[in-house]
Amino acid sequence: MPETILSDDLTQLPEPVAPSCQVCGRVNDLLVHAGPVPGEITALLPPGVEPAAETSQICTNCVELFSRAKTQIDSHRLIFEQTDHVLPTPLRLDADDRFTGRGVTIAFLDSGFYAHDDLIKPANRIVAYKSIFDAEDDRTSLETTDVASWHGMMTSVVAAGNGFLSGGFYRGIAPEAKVALVKVGRSGHIPDEHIALGLEWVLANKEKYEIRIVNISAGGDFEQSYLVSPLCRLVERATRAGLLVVCAVGNAGGAPGHPVLPPANSPAAIAVGGLDDQNSLDRARRGMYRSSYGPTIDGLQKPEIIAPGIWVAAPILPATPTADEAQLCSELNAAADADLRAIIESHAGVDRDFDEARSLPAPLLRQLITIKLREGNVISQHYKYVDGTSFASPIVASIAACMLEANPALTPIEVKRILIDTAERVPDVAVERQGWGVVAPRKAVEQALVVSGRR
């Protein structure tokens, strides 16, 4: 009888097979055993793979990815149901494209600036640059993409950009206006004193650069009566000197207390709140952005008028991580499925999520692209959509530039009166939140022409 040999060597026994995810195919221990797979996930399964009737094997990474994509798609569904892109501001407000701010200079007081292509190409419309922190006006700082540059770049381009990088599509309402850029901050809060120094410079140079309008997308130090605020008194002096001062009212409307701070609380300034039109041309969909509102400490109505304060197309600061990510997302979004992995590999290090996901099936990569576009508010490699009354204010400044092009003889008080008289009320919204309503560029310019006797 042959001898039976027993061995302790188990290396030849088959190893247990780790389960794999039915969606991405990755082998791991982080599997979700759920009931019937939702139809949205079923659509992501490779051809020929049928999920189990009662249980399914989906890894937590895929569940998280799908959940993030669904959240982004659902949250933006109403916004993009009429069109798959953000609408340009002149179209949303029905601006009269015969008037483009020609011959008018708008000064911007902000934390910093960048000489964006939409302002300098094909012709440079930046007529002046001043930093209150430097004795010399060194324009090379306009080529620096530091953290302080993006806000002022956006406000100035929202008003006066010509859409050079979008073929003219994402232009402002005053795309031929000239701009004077005044740096009054570095980062974070801009104090009253710095805003005042910038406004003093504008007053001293308004004739030299033909400045008619000043946009201030910055709040002051604290709530204060305009009767005792030095900054508000300076706004009044600027108005008497012929400057129209347009101010963002602030974004505190969603919090307890919503004070309107200097300089926006000045009765001489036009204080601008935010409209949420849901990226639509349908006026019935208009609602309010979370703007600050009055009455002010002096009992004044602020804001006087509102303009789009969300879903506003604005430029991305070039040569920054944000710009690199937007370029990658835009390139992927336009690419064929077969090219996705190669594109991600050619941009290695730009976005960690894409680096880690490059081996996923194309349907899952499409989910990730949707997430990144929506989470980053990306329109294209050059533009994103932004929110805040910081951007509602320059829209009003751009409309004023068109009014002054139509009638250069208008005084600041007359421009303000026309903007108020032609504004369109939003139904069922309290007066203290919207003032006299939404700016109406076409009506405002027509009224300016009537005042001048021109048609």
BAPALO-609659 format. One line per field, with one value per residue (C-alpha): x, z, y; residue in three letters; chain. Coordinates in pm, 1 decimal, always signed. Layout:
<atoms>
X <- [X / ...]
Z <- [Z / ...]
Y <- [Y / ...]
residu <- [ALA / ...]
chaine <- [A / ...]
</atoms>
This chain:
<atoms>
X <- [+0.0 / +150.3 / +244.3 / +33.5 / +244.5 / +96.9 / +248.1 / +228.6 / +301.3 / -16.6 / +135.7 / -32.2 / -380.9 / -580.4 / -580.1 / -913.8 / -1013.7 / -1073.8 / -1403.7 / -1403.4 / -1631.6 / -1893.9 / -1868.4 / -1496.8 / -1354.3 / -1103.7 / -1025.2 / -1053.2 / -1217.6 / -1424.8 / -1737.0 / -2096.9 / -2342.0 / -2667.0 / -3006.7 / -3090.8 / -2848.7 / -3002.3 / -3055.0 / -2804.8 / -2528.3 / -2643.1 / -2582.6 / -2216.5 / -2158.4 / -1941.9 / -2127.6 / -2240.0 / -2219.5 / -2550.2 / -2582.3 / -2720.9 / -3093.4 / -3080.5 / -2726.5 / -2451.7 / -2081.0 / -1992.1 / -1686.6 / -1723.8 / -1507.0 / -1761.5 / -2053.0 / -1887.0 / -1804.8 / -2160.2 / -2303.8 / -2085.7 / -2178.9 / -2549.7 / -2531.8 / -2365.8 / -2601.1 / -2912.5 / -2799.8 / -2738.0 / -3028.1 / -3252.1 / -2963.9 / -2866.7 / -3204.9 / -3250.6 / -2890.7 / -2580.2 / -2364.0 / -2361.5 / -2531.4 / -2330.1 / -2435.3 / -2539.0 / -2779.7 / -2927.7 / -2999.4 / -3096.5 / -2829.2 / -2828.5 / -2511.7 / -2497.5 / -2347.1 / -2025.3 / -1879.4 / -1672.7 / -1497.4 / -1568.8 / -1314.1 / -1415.2 / -1187.1 / -1177.9 / -1071.2 / -978.8 / -725.1 / -516.5 / -530.1 / -397.9 / -366.5 / -606.4 / -626.7 / -991.0 / -867.1 / -546.9 / -615.1 / -640.4 / -581.0 / -473.3 / -756.2 / -580.7 / -505.8 / -371.6 / -250.6 / -185.9 / -96.2 / -139.8 / +142.1 / +406.4 / +553.2 / +615.3 / +345.0 / +517.0 / +296.2 / +499.0 / +290.1 / -6.1 / +170.3 / +199.9 / -55.2 / -47.7 / -341.6 / -440.9 / -473.2 / -779.6 / -1057.5 / -981.9 / -909.2 / -1256.3 / -1443.2 / -1275.8 / -1328.1 / -1690.0 / -1756.7 / -1526.6 / -1388.5 / -1433.8 / -1441.9 / -1119.8 / -1052.7 / -1408.8 / -1443.2 / -1640.8 / -1902.9 / -1825.4 / -1788.7 / -1903.6 / -2173.1 / -1902.6 / -1641.3 / -1489.7 / -1463.2 / -1119.2 / -1017.3 / -803.8 / -695.4 / -626.6 / -483.1 / -604.9 / -551.6 / -328.1 / -556.0 / -854.9 / -1032.6 / -965.5 / -991.2 / -1168.5 / -835.7 / -710.3 / -1034.3 / -1013.7 / -654.9 / -760.0 / -1056.8 / -836.9 / -608.2 / -905.2 / -1020.5 / -675.0 / -645.9 / -1000.8 / -934.7 / -605.7 / -763.1 / -1119.4 / -1258.5 / -1635.4 / -1720.7 / -1565.9 / -1646.5 / -1578.0 / -1630.0 / -1510.9 / -1674.6 / -1563.8 / -1456.7 / -1786.0 / -2142.1 / -2138.5 / -2355.9 / -2268.0 / -2278.8 / -1963.1 / -1786.7 / -1483.5 / -1513.2 / -1877.1 / -1789.8 / -1523.7 / -1782.9 / -2001.9 / -1707.8 / -1634.0 / -1996.4 / -1996.4 / -1681.1 / -1866.4 / -1773.2 / -2041.8 / -1953.7 / -2092.5 / -2052.9 / -2118.1 / -2362.9 / -2212.1 / -2308.7 / -2446.0 / -2812.9 / -2815.6 / -2688.5 / -2848.9 / -2796.5 / -2714.4 / -2553.2 / -2465.0 / -2119.9 / -1936.2 / -1896.4 / -2214.6 / -2430.0 / -2353.7 / -2664.1 / -2441.6 / -2332.1 / -2527.6 / -2538.1 / -2586.7 / -2739.1 / -2747.7 / -3004.9 / -3030.8 / -3185.3 / -3096.6 / -2899.0 / -3223.4 / -3385.1 / -3720.4 / -3800.8 / -4044.5 / -3745.1 / -3583.3 / -3507.2 / -3268.7 / -2904.8 / -2797.0 / -2713.2 / -2681.1 / -2964.2 / -3096.7 / -3240.1 / -2901.3 / -2814.4 / -2942.1 / -3269.6 / -3178.0 / -3292.4 / -2997.5 / -2945.2 / -3108.6 / -3087.7 / -2979.5 / -2791.1 / -2680.9 / -2485.6 / -2451.7 / -2385.4 / -2169.9 / -1904.8 / -1561.0 / -1201.5 / -973.8 / -637.6 / -380.8 / -75.8 / -238.7 / -341.6 / -704.1 / -623.4 / -439.4 / -734.1 / -983.5 / -777.6 / -761.1 / -1134.9 / -1224.2 / -993.3 / -1132.6 / -1490.8 / -1439.6 / -1237.5 / -1345.3 / -1365.1 / -1064.8 / -844.5 / -932.6 / -658.5 / -384.4 / -494.3 / -492.3 / -145.7 / -17.0 / -138.0 / -3.8 / +15.0 / -248.1 / -534.6 / -493.7 / -848.1 / -782.2 / -437.5 / -589.5 / -881.7 / -701.0 / -749.7 / -1127.0 / -1371.5 / -1472.0 / -1826.6 / -1680.6 / -1430.3 / -1722.4 / -1882.2 / -1560.5 / -1535.4 / -1889.3 / -1798.6 / -1487.1 / -1660.1 / -1941.4 / -1736.2 / -1487.8 / -1760.0 / -1571.9 / -1715.3 / -1405.8 / -1030.6 / -1045.9 / -1367.5 / -1563.7 / -1887.7 / -1868.0 / -2101.0 / -2113.4 / -2226.4 / -1863.3 / -1966.8 / -2314.0 / -2157.7 / -1930.9 / -2224.6 / -2404.4 / -2085.5 / -2071.3 / -2432.4 / -2354.2 / -2061.9 / -2301.0 / -2536.8 / -2253.4 / -2149.6 / -2506.7 / -2513.3 / -2179.2 / -2356.4 / -2535.2 / -2444.6 / -2393.6 / -2729.9 / -2902.8 / -2744.4 / -2857.3 / -3211.2 / -3240.3 / -3112.9 / -3372.6 / -3657.4 / -3597.3 / -3536.2 / -3771.8 / -3925.9 / -3899.1 / -4247.4 / -4299.7 / -3962.2 / -3955.1 / -3852.8 / -3578.5 / -3403.3 / -3426.1 / -3459.1 / -3620.4 / -3544.8 / -3324.2 / -3118.7 / -3251.2 / -2961.8 / -3164.4 / -3425.3 / -3155.5 / -2969.4 / -3293.6 / -3377.4 / -3027.9 / -3084.7 / -3420.4 / -3255.4 / -2992.7 / -3249.1 / -3084.6 / -3251.5]
Z <- [+0.0 / -98.7 / +182.3 / +228.0 / +270.5 / +466.1 / +407.2 / +593.9 / +270.0 / +178.1 / -93.6 / -363.9 / -225.9 / -423.4 / -267.6 / -194.6 / -472.5 / -356.1 / -476.8 / -748.2 / -796.4 / -1065.2 / -1173.2 / -1191.0 / -1180.1 / -908.7 / -658.1 / -298.8 / +31.8 / +43.0 / -116.4 / -61.7 / -78.5 / -153.9 / -292.6 / -660.1 / -827.5 / -910.4 / -1280.2 / -1285.2 / -1164.3 / -1381.9 / -1681.6 / -1577.4 / -1578.1 / -1856.6 / -2149.1 / -2071.1 / -1694.8 / -1518.3 / -1149.2 / -910.7 / -860.0 / -482.8 / -399.2 / -578.0 / -535.9 / -567.1 / -404.0 / -170.8 / -403.0 / -684.1 / -450.3 / -331.3 / -686.4 / -804.7 / -500.7 / -563.1 / -930.4 / -855.1 / -599.5 / -848.7 / -1133.7 / -917.3 / -764.1 / -1107.8 / -1292.3 / -1284.8 / -1366.9 / -1685.4 / -1793.5 / -2061.5 / -2180.4 / -2101.3 / -2048.3 / -1841.5 / -2023.0 / -2082.0 / -1880.3 / -2171.8 / -2295.8 / -1951.5 / -1893.5 / -2254.3 / -2295.4 / -2601.2 / -2786.7 / -2973.9 / -2658.1 / -2522.0 / -2288.4 / -2558.6 / -2434.2 / -2066.9 / -1803.4 / -1501.8 / -1198.5 / -987.9 / -623.9 / -526.1 / -357.3 / -669.1 / -1044.5 / -1341.9 / -1700.3 / -1844.9 / -2220.1 / -2216.0 / -2116.1 / -2316.6 / -2647.3 / -2925.0 / -2770.3 / -2415.3 / -2238.8 / -1900.6 / -1896.9 / -1542.2 / -1259.7 / -904.3 / -587.5 / -267.7 / -120.5 / -375.0 / -448.1 / -810.5 / -1043.3 / -1146.2 / -1407.7 / -1394.9 / -1090.8 / -1329.4 / -1471.7 / -1131.3 / -1056.0 / -678.0 / -449.5 / -435.2 / -812.6 / -884.6 / -724.3 / -896.0 / -1221.0 / -1206.3 / -1114.1 / -1388.8 / -1655.1 / -1551.8 / -1627.6 / -1917.7 / -2055.2 / -2428.2 / -2413.8 / -2615.3 / -2488.0 / -2566.5 / -2912.6 / -2764.6 / -2603.0 / -2235.8 / -2261.9 / -2019.0 / -2091.3 / -2145.9 / -2351.8 / -2498.6 / -2177.3 / -2050.4 / -1698.9 / -1422.5 / -1168.8 / -810.7 / -570.8 / -217.0 / -44.9 / -30.5 / +91.0 / +319.7 / +464.1 / +311.0 / +575.3 / +530.6 / +531.1 / +226.5 / +34.2 / +109.9 / -17.0 / -343.0 / -383.8 / -315.2 / -597.6 / -833.1 / -739.7 / -807.9 / -1145.6 / -1279.8 / -1538.1 / -1652.4 / -1723.9 / -1795.1 / -1508.6 / -1472.2 / -1261.2 / -955.8 / -866.1 / -506.3 / -446.4 / -86.5 / +249.5 / +524.1 / +882.9 / +1072.3 / +1063.7 / +1100.3 / +1025.1 / +700.5 / +896.2 / +1090.2 / +846.5 / +681.0 / +393.9 / +330.9 / +337.1 / +75.6 / -140.5 / -120.8 / -224.4 / -518.0 / -629.2 / -618.1 / -831.5 / -1099.4 / -1012.5 / -998.8 / -705.8 / -731.7 / -431.3 / -354.8 / -66.2 / +82.1 / +118.4 / +471.6 / +378.8 / +475.8 / +828.5 / +1137.1 / +1094.7 / +754.1 / +802.7 / +511.8 / +579.8 / +446.1 / +171.0 / +42.5 / +311.4 / +176.3 / +28.3 / -252.1 / -360.3 / -563.1 / -345.2 / -546.5 / -421.5 / -586.8 / -814.4 / -866.3 / -1210.2 / -1214.1 / -1535.5 / -1722.6 / -1953.0 / -1792.2 / -1565.7 / -1369.3 / -1228.4 / -1076.3 / -706.3 / -455.3 / -381.9 / -16.3 / -25.9 / +275.0 / +300.1 / +508.0 / +632.3 / +725.6 / +1066.6 / +929.9 / +808.8 / +438.8 / +179.7 / +66.9 / -182.4 / -432.1 / -716.7 / -781.3 / -1060.5 / -1117.0 / -812.0 / -899.6 / -1214.2 / -1338.6 / -1596.6 / -1491.4 / -1596.6 / -1433.5 / -1320.1 / -1564.6 / -1458.3 / -1136.7 / -1015.2 / -1074.8 / -1437.5 / -1482.6 / -1338.6 / -1556.4 / -1867.9 / -1781.5 / -1712.0 / -2030.3 / -2241.1 / -2091.6 / -2131.2 / -2504.3 / -2565.1 / -2694.2 / -2441.7 / -2596.9 / -2530.6 / -2165.4 / -2006.4 / -2227.7 / -2153.4 / -1777.0 / -1799.4 / -1998.6 / -1717.1 / -1429.7 / -1104.2 / -1195.2 / -1009.5 / -765.3 / -819.4 / -1189.9 / -1124.3 / -901.9 / -1138.3 / -1472.1 / -1500.4 / -1442.9 / -1720.8 / -1936.4 / -1791.7 / -1444.0 / -1571.0 / -1721.3 / -1377.4 / -1231.4 / -1505.6 / -1425.1 / -1057.5 / -1126.1 / -1367.0 / -1122.3 / -801.5 / -966.2 / -1131.2 / -1457.6 / -1779.6 / -1993.5 / -1955.2 / -1935.9 / -1743.3 / -1438.9 / -1283.1 / -960.9 / -706.3 / -472.3 / -482.9 / -570.3 / -923.7 / -922.2 / -858.2 / -1167.9 / -1383.0 / -1274.7 / -1332.2 / -1688.2 / -1753.2 / -1624.6 / -1869.7 / -2157.4 / -2028.9 / -2019.5 / -2369.9 / -2480.2 / -2289.8 / -2154.0 / -1993.1 / -1732.7 / -1371.9 / -1113.7 / -956.6 / -1296.1 / -1370.8 / -1034.2 / -1083.7 / -1427.6 / -1298.5 / -1021.7 / -1244.8 / -1506.3 / -1264.4 / -1277.7 / -954.0 / -862.7 / -757.6 / -403.1 / -279.2 / -1.6 / -102.0 / +161.2 / -9.7 / -374.7 / -349.6 / -669.5 / -851.1 / -1120.8 / -1343.4 / -1699.8 / -1929.6 / -2245.7 / -2069.9 / -1883.7 / -2203.8 / -2377.8 / -2090.6 / -2106.2 / -2475.7 / -2400.6 / -2146.6 / -2400.9 / -2676.2 / -2890.3 / -3039.2]
Y <- [+0.0 / +335.1 / +563.9 / +875.2 / +1184.3 / +1474.8 / +1814.9 / +2144.7 / +2328.5 / +2520.4 / +2737.2 / +2535.5 / +2594.4 / +2852.7 / +3198.9 / +3360.8 / +3597.0 / +3956.2 / +4091.8 / +4356.4 / +4655.6 / +4600.1 / +4965.3 / +5045.4 / +4692.2 / +4777.5 / +4504.4 / +4616.9 / +4542.7 / +4862.2 / +4722.8 / +4822.7 / +4534.7 / +4708.5 / +4629.2 / +4667.6 / +4905.6 / +5245.7 / +5301.1 / +5586.9 / +5353.8 / +5065.9 / +5290.3 / +5312.4 / +4934.7 / +4794.3 / +4629.8 / +4277.5 / +4319.2 / +4275.2 / +4368.7 / +4110.5 / +4130.9 / +4161.5 / +4262.8 / +4444.2 / +4496.5 / +4863.2 / +5014.8 / +5309.3 / +5520.7 / +5480.1 / +5543.6 / +5867.2 / +5972.3 / +5909.9 / +6090.7 / +6399.3 / +6406.1 / +6370.2 / +6651.2 / +6884.6 / +6795.5 / +6831.1 / +7161.2 / +7312.7 / +7151.2 / +7458.9 / +7690.7 / +7508.3 / +7373.9 / +7643.1 / +7646.6 / +7446.7 / +7753.6 / +8071.8 / +8357.1 / +8677.8 / +8981.3 / +9208.7 / +8942.0 / +8874.9 / +9244.0 / +9326.5 / +9592.7 / +9817.0 / +9715.1 / +10047.0 / +10192.8 / +10045.4 / +10307.9 / +10477.7 / +10790.1 / +10717.4 / +10612.5 / +10403.9 / +10396.6 / +10079.6 / +10077.4 / +9722.9 / +9496.8 / +9441.1 / +9402.4 / +9211.2 / +9334.7 / +9078.3 / +9023.2 / +9134.6 / +9481.1 / +9515.3 / +9337.7 / +9433.0 / +9777.7 / +9856.0 / +10040.4 / +10064.4 / +10437.2 / +10451.6 / +10230.5 / +10346.8 / +10160.0 / +10358.0 / +10147.3 / +10253.1 / +10592.6 / +10499.5 / +10371.1 / +10048.7 / +9880.4 / +9560.3 / +9466.9 / +9433.2 / +9128.6 / +8960.1 / +8690.2 / +8708.8 / +8636.4 / +9004.5 / +9037.0 / +8827.9 / +9037.2 / +9366.3 / +9185.3 / +9032.3 / +9351.9 / +9555.5 / +9287.7 / +9224.9 / +9591.7 / +9672.7 / +9346.6 / +9296.9 / +8916.9 / +8888.4 / +8534.3 / +8422.2 / +8568.7 / +8859.0 / +8635.6 / +8706.1 / +9081.1 / +9346.1 / +9603.2 / +9871.2 / +9681.8 / +9998.1 / +10198.0 / +10293.5 / +10193.7 / +10341.9 / +10080.7 / +10187.6 / +9931.0 / +10002.1 / +9666.2 / +9363.1 / +9083.7 / +9049.8 / +9350.5 / +9693.1 / +9967.8 / +10301.5 / +10482.3 / +10291.4 / +10338.9 / +10711.2 / +10735.4 / +10571.4 / +10803.1 / +11104.9 / +10992.1 / +10963.9 / +11312.2 / +11451.4 / +11276.0 / +11273.2 / +11545.5 / +11391.6 / +11052.4 / +11172.5 / +10964.1 / +10990.8 / +10683.3 / +10518.1 / +10158.1 / +10049.7 / +9677.3 / +9691.4 / +9749.9 / +9984.3 / +9925.0 / +9928.9 / +10059.4 / +10436.0 / +10736.0 / +10908.1 / +11234.2 / +11143.7 / +10908.2 / +11072.1 / +10825.8 / +10917.4 / +11286.8 / +11215.2 / +11036.9 / +11348.1 / +11565.1 / +11334.0 / +11351.0 / +11730.5 / +11719.3 / +11523.6 / +11166.3 / +10898.1 / +10668.3 / +10313.8 / +10083.0 / +9717.9 / +9695.1 / +9376.5 / +9011.1 / +8984.9 / +8942.8 / +8576.3 / +8636.0 / +8788.7 / +9160.3 / +9294.2 / +9634.9 / +9859.4 / +10003.5 / +10308.3 / +10405.3 / +10232.9 / +10397.4 / +10743.8 / +10909.8 / +11040.4 / +10690.8 / +10437.3 / +10127.1 / +9808.7 / +9484.4 / +9143.9 / +8981.6 / +8605.4 / +8558.5 / +8186.3 / +8230.2 / +8283.1 / +8536.7 / +8461.1 / +8756.0 / +8538.5 / +8349.1 / +8654.9 / +8643.7 / +8793.4 / +8726.5 / +8740.9 / +9111.4 / +9337.2 / +9586.6 / +9871.3 / +10084.5 / +10222.7 / +10359.3 / +10693.1 / +10540.9 / +10552.3 / +10298.3 / +10087.6 / +9939.1 / +10169.3 / +9919.0 / +9559.3 / +9380.6 / +9020.2 / +8908.3 / +8538.8 / +8333.3 / +8622.3 / +8530.1 / +8654.0 / +8583.9 / +8330.1 / +8467.0 / +8321.4 / +8118.7 / +7995.5 / +7648.5 / +7750.2 / +7832.0 / +7500.2 / +7306.5 / +7493.4 / +7422.9 / +7050.5 / +7027.6 / +7214.6 / +6999.4 / +6678.8 / +6793.9 / +6848.8 / +6529.7 / +6189.8 / +5906.8 / +5732.9 / +6038.5 / +6102.8 / +5893.1 / +6036.5 / +6393.2 / +6329.0 / +6174.8 / +6472.6 / +6701.9 / +6492.9 / +6685.6 / +6943.7 / +6774.6 / +6486.9 / +6356.9 / +6311.5 / +6163.2 / +5896.0 / +5831.1 / +5812.8 / +5433.2 / +5447.3 / +5365.5 / +5661.3 / +5687.7 / +5734.0 / +5990.2 / +6182.1 / +6186.9 / +6329.7 / +6591.7 / +6707.7 / +6732.3 / +6937.0 / +7174.5 / +7243.8 / +7254.6 / +7489.6 / +7703.4 / +7652.9 / +7794.7 / +7740.4 / +7747.8 / +8128.8 / +8202.3 / +8093.3 / +8210.5 / +8408.9 / +8560.8 / +8858.6 / +9218.4 / +9293.4 / +9198.2 / +9351.7 / +9693.1 / +9703.4 / +9594.3 / +9911.8 / +10113.2 / +9977.1 / +10078.5 / +10426.9 / +10444.5 / +10374.1 / +10642.8 / +10895.4 / +10794.2 / +10866.8 / +11194.6 / +11321.9 / +11618.8 / +11404.1 / +11480.3 / +11203.2 / +11288.6 / +11265.8 / +10928.7 / +10797.3 / +10930.1 / +10767.3 / +10433.0 / +10442.1 / +10560.8 / +10290.5 / +10000.8 / +9701.9 / +9577.9 / +9210.4 / +9092.4 / +8968.5 / +9097.9 / +9356.5 / +9707.8 / +9722.5 / +9430.2 / +9538.4 / +9915.5 / +10038.9 / +9713.2 / +9561.8 / +9787.6 / +9811.9 / +9916.6 / +9973.5 / +10187.7 / +10381.5 / +10468.3 / +10563.5 / +10796.9 / +10945.1 / +11017.6 / +11181.3 / +11409.9 / +11506.7 / +11558.1 / +11289.3 / +10981.2]
residu <- [MET / PRO / GLU / THR / ILE / LEU / SER / ASP / ASP / LEU / THR / GLN / LEU / PRO / GLU / PRO / VAL / ALA / PRO / SER / CYS / GLN / VAL / CYS / GLY / ARG / VAL / ASN / ASP / LEU / LEU / VAL / HIS / ALA / GLY / PRO / VAL / PRO / GLY / GLU / ILE / THR / ALA / LEU / LEU / PRO / PRO / GLY / VAL / GLU / PRO / ALA / ALA / GLU / THR / SER / GLN / ILE / CYS / THR / ASN / CYS / VAL / GLU / LEU / PHE / SER / ARG / ALA / LYS / THR / GLN / ILE / ASP / SER / HIS / ARG / LEU / ILE / PHE / GLU / GLN / THR / ASP / HIS / VAL / LEU / PRO / THR / PRO / LEU / ARG / LEU / ASP / ALA / ASP / ASP / ARG / PHE / THR / GLY / ARG / GLY / VAL / THR / ILE / ALA / PHE / LEU / ASP / SER / GLY / PHE / TYR / ALA / HIS / ASP / ASP / LEU / ILE / LYS / PRO / ALA / ASN / ARG / ILE / VAL / ALA / TYR / LYS / SER / ILE / PHE / ASP / ALA / GLU / ASP / ASP / ARG / THR / SER / LEU / GLU / THR / THR / ASP / VAL / ALA / SER / TRP / HIS / GLY / MET / MET / THR / SER / VAL / VAL / ALA / ALA / GLY / ASN / GLY / PHE / LEU / SER / GLY / GLY / PHE / TYR / ARG / GLY / ILE / ALA / PRO / GLU / ALA / LYS / VAL / ALA / LEU / VAL / LYS / VAL / GLY / ARG / SER / GLY / HIS / ILE / PRO / ASP / GLU / HIS / ILE / ALA / LEU / GLY / LEU / GLU / TRP / VAL / LEU / ALA / ASN / LYS / GLU / LYS / TYR / GLU / ILE / ARG / ILE / VAL / ASN / ILE / SER / ALA / GLY / GLY / ASP / PHE / GLU / GLN / SER / TYR / LEU / VAL / SER / PRO / LEU / CYS / ARG / LEU / VAL / GLU / ARG / ALA / THR / ARG / ALA / GLY / LEU / LEU / VAL / VAL / CYS / ALA / VAL / GLY / ASN / ALA / GLY / GLY / ALA / PRO / GLY / HIS / PRO / VAL / LEU / PRO / PRO / ALA / ASN / SER / PRO / ALA / ALA / ILE / ALA / VAL / GLY / GLY / LEU / ASP / ASP / GLN / ASN / SER / LEU / ASP / ARG / ALA / ARG / ARG / GLY / MET / TYR / ARG / SER / SER / TYR / GLY / PRO / THR / ILE / ASP / GLY / LEU / GLN / LYS / PRO / GLU / ILE / ILE / ALA / PRO / GLY / ILE / TRP / VAL / ALA / ALA / PRO / ILE / LEU / PRO / ALA / THR / PRO / THR / ALA / ASP / GLU / ALA / GLN / LEU / CYS / SER / GLU / LEU / ASN / ALA / ALA / ALA / ASP / ALA / ASP / LEU / ARG / ALA / ILE / ILE / GLU / SER / HIS / ALA / GLY / VAL / ASP / ARG / ASP / PHE / ASP / GLU / ALA / ARG / SER / LEU / PRO / ALA / PRO / LEU / LEU / ARG / GLN / LEU / ILE / THR / ILE / LYS / LEU / ARG / GLU / GLY / ASN / VAL / ILE / SER / GLN / HIS / TYR / LYS / TYR / VAL / ASP / GLY / THR / SER / PHE / ALA / SER / PRO / ILE / VAL / ALA / SER / ILE / ALA / ALA / CYS / MET / LEU / GLU / ALA / ASN / PRO / ALA / LEU / THR / PRO / ILE / GLU / VAL / LYS / ARG / ILE / LEU / ILE / ASP / THR / ALA / GLU / ARG / VAL / PRO / ASP / VAL / ALA / VAL / GLU / ARG / GLN / GLY / TRP / GLY / VAL / VAL / ALA / PRO / ARG / LYS / ALA / VAL / GLU / GLN / ALA / LEU / VAL / VAL / SER / GLY / ARG / ARG]
chaine <- [A / A / A / A / A / A / A / A / A / A / A / A / A / A / A / A / A / A / A / A / A / A / A / A / A / A / A / A / A / A / A / A / A / A / A / A / A / A / A / A / A / A / A / A / A / A / A / A / A / A / A / A / A / A / A / A / A / A / A / A / A / A / A / A / A / A / A / A / A / A / A / A / A / A / A / A / A / A / A / A / A / A / A / A / A / A / A / A / A / A / A / A / A / A / A / A / A / A / A / A / A / A / A / A / A / A / A / A / A / A / A / A / A / A / A / A / A / A / A / A / A / A / A / A / A / A / A / A / A / A / A / A / A / A / A / A / A / A / A / A / A / A / A / A / A / A / A / A / A / A / A / A / A / A / A / A / A / A / A / A / A / A / A / A / A / A / A / A / A / A / A / A / A / A / A / A / A / A / A / A / A / A / A / A / A / A / A / A / A / A / A / A / A / A / A / A / A / A / A / A / A / A / A / A / A / A / A / A / A / A / A / A / A / A / A / A / A / A / A / A / A / A / A / A / A / A / A / A / A / A / A / A / A / A / A / A / A / A / A / A / A / A / A / A / A / A / A / A / A / A / A / A / A / A / A / A / A / A / A / A / A / A / A / A / A / A / A / A / A / A / A / A / A / A / A / A / A / A / A / A / A / A / A / A / A / A / A / A / A / A / A / A / A / A / A / A / A / A / A / A / A / A / A / A / A / A / A / A / A / A / A / A / A / A / A / A / A / A / A / A / A / A / A / A / A / A / A / A / A / A / A / A / A / A / A / A / A / A / A / A / A / A / A / A / A / A / A / A / A / A / A / A / A / A / A / A / A / A / A / A / A / A / A / A / A / A / A / A / A / A / A / A / A / A / A / A / A / A / A / A / A / A / A / A / A / A / A / A / A / A / A / A / A / A / A / A / A / A / A / A / A / A / A / A / A / A / A / A / A / A / A / A / A / A / A / A / A / A / A / A / A / A / A / A / A / A / A / A / A / A / A / A / A / A / A / A / A / A / A / A / A / A / A / A / A / A / A / A / A / A / A / A / A / A / A]
</atoms>
